[in-house]
Amino acid sequence: MFSSFLGGLVATLGLVYIQESLGWGSSYRLQSYSIFQASGKYPTPSSDKYPSSGRAPVGLTAVVLLQFFALVG
C-alpha cells in the first residue's frame, strides 16, 4: 500500500515539474497519451460484457444531443 502512494507522489511531482518547466501543453499531451495507452492495455470488464452496437460514436452523440434538445425545447 505504501508503494502505491509513493508511486502516486512521484507521478504527481513529475507531472508538476513538466508543467512548470515545459508548459501546460506538454503536460496535457503526456497525460492524454498515458490514458490512451492504458485504455488499450487494460480493457474494462464492461467492454467484455457489452458488445459494441456497430454505430459510430459521432452518430450516437448526435442522437443524444437531438433527444436532449427535443426535451428542452
TADAVEN-V901595 format. One record per backbone hydrogen bond with DSSP energy under -1.0 kcal/mol. NH is the residue of the N-H (numbers start at 0). CO is the residue of the C=O. Records with the same first field share a line. If there is no record, write none. Layout:
BEGIN
NH=CO ; CO
END
This chain:
BEGIN
4=0
5=1
6=2
7=3
8=4
9=5
10=6
11=7
12=8
13=9
14=10
15=11
16=12
17=13
18=14
19=15
20=16
21=17
26=22
27=23
28=24
29=25
30=26
31=27
32=28
33=29
34=30
35=31
36=32
37=33
38=34
39=35
40=36
41=37
48=44
49=45
59=55
60=56
61=57
62=58
63=59
64=60
65=61
66=62
67=63
68=64
69=65
70=66
71=67
72=68
END
